[in-house]
Amino acid sequence: MMSKLYPLAALAPAAALAACATPGDPGSAPGTCDADAASGFVGQKATGRVGTQIVEATGARELRWGPPGAAFTMDFRPDRVNVMYDEAMTITDVTCG
């Protein structure tokens, strides 16, 4: 009985990896941020609505606002988009991590 189950158990890691891939982008995990997709938001006012649009455009799962002079942790999160803005609430940069 055990010998019949072993081949199926060997397929489990491959099935788990396949579940992480998104159609059209092999090897990319769902929620992975693409900052290039949000480059058009630089120069716009930093608002909640624009933040939501940036998350949707980048495919990120989490948004981190970067006010002027703020300190950030250095932990890298491929599913997070960072939106930096200046004193006038104008978006100056959009990055992932």
C-alpha positions as CSV (number, residue, x, y, z in Angstrom):
1,M,0.0,0.0,0.0
2,M,2.8,2.4,0.9
3,S,4.5,1.9,-2.5
4,K,1.4,3.0,-4.3
5,L,1.2,6.3,-2.4
6,Y,4.9,7.3,-2.8
7,P,4.6,8.4,-6.4
8,L,1.7,10.8,-5.5
9,A,3.7,12.2,-2.6
10,A,6.6,13.0,-4.9
11,L,4.3,15.2,-7.0
12,A,3.1,17.3,-4.1
13,P,6.1,19.8,-4.2
14,A,5.6,20.3,-7.9
15,A,1.9,20.9,-7.5
16,A,2.5,23.4,-4.7
17,L,4.9,25.4,-6.9
18,A,2.6,25.4,-9.8
19,A,-0.1,26.9,-7.6
20,C,2.1,29.9,-7.1
21,A,2.5,30.8,-10.8
22,T,0.1,33.2,-12.4
23,P,-1.0,32.8,-16.0
24,G,1.2,34.7,-18.4
25,D,4.0,35.3,-15.9
26,P,5.7,32.0,-15.2
27,G,7.4,31.8,-11.8
28,S,5.8,35.0,-10.4
29,A,4.0,34.6,-7.1
30,P,0.5,36.2,-6.7
31,G,0.8,39.6,-5.1
32,T,4.3,40.3,-6.4
33,C,4.7,44.1,-6.8
34,D,5.5,45.7,-10.2
35,A,6.6,49.3,-9.6
36,D,6.9,50.1,-13.3
37,A,3.2,49.8,-13.6
38,A,2.7,52.7,-11.2
39,S,5.2,55.1,-12.7
40,G,2.4,57.3,-14.1
41,F,1.3,58.1,-10.5
42,V,4.5,60.1,-9.8
43,G,3.5,63.8,-9.7
44,Q,0.0,63.1,-8.5
45,K,-1.4,64.0,-5.1
46,A,-1.1,61.2,-2.4
47,T,-4.7,60.3,-1.5
48,G,-6.4,57.2,-0.3
49,R,-8.0,56.8,-3.7
50,V,-4.7,57.1,-5.6
51,G,-3.2,54.6,-3.1
52,T,-5.8,52.1,-3.9
53,Q,-5.2,52.6,-7.7
54,I,-1.5,52.1,-7.1
55,V,-2.1,48.8,-5.3
56,E,-4.3,47.7,-8.1
57,A,-1.9,48.8,-10.8
58,T,1.2,47.1,-9.2
59,G,-0.5,43.9,-8.1
60,A,0.8,44.4,-4.6
61,R,-1.0,43.2,-1.5
62,E,0.2,45.9,0.9
63,L,0.7,49.7,0.6
64,R,3.3,51.6,2.6
65,W,3.2,55.4,2.5
66,G,6.5,57.2,2.8
67,P,6.0,60.7,4.2
68,P,8.9,63.2,4.0
69,G,11.7,62.4,6.4
70,A,10.3,59.0,7.5
71,A,12.5,56.1,8.5
72,F,11.8,52.7,7.1
73,T,12.7,49.2,8.0
74,M,14.9,47.4,5.6
75,D,12.9,44.2,5.3
76,F,12.1,43.4,1.7
77,R,8.5,42.4,0.9
78,P,7.9,41.4,-2.7
79,D,4.2,42.0,-2.2
80,R,4.5,45.5,-0.9
81,V,4.4,48.8,-2.8
82,N,6.1,51.9,-1.2
83,V,4.7,55.3,-2.2
84,M,6.9,58.3,-1.2
85,Y,5.6,61.8,-1.2
86,D,6.8,65.3,-0.3
87,E,5.5,68.1,2.0
88,A,3.0,69.1,-0.6
89,M,1.6,65.5,-0.7
90,T,2.9,65.0,-4.2
91,I,4.0,61.5,-5.0
92,T,7.8,61.5,-5.7
93,D,8.6,57.8,-6.1
94,V,6.9,54.4,-6.2
95,T,9.0,51.3,-5.4
96,C,8.5,47.7,-4.4
97,G,9.8,46.1,-1.2
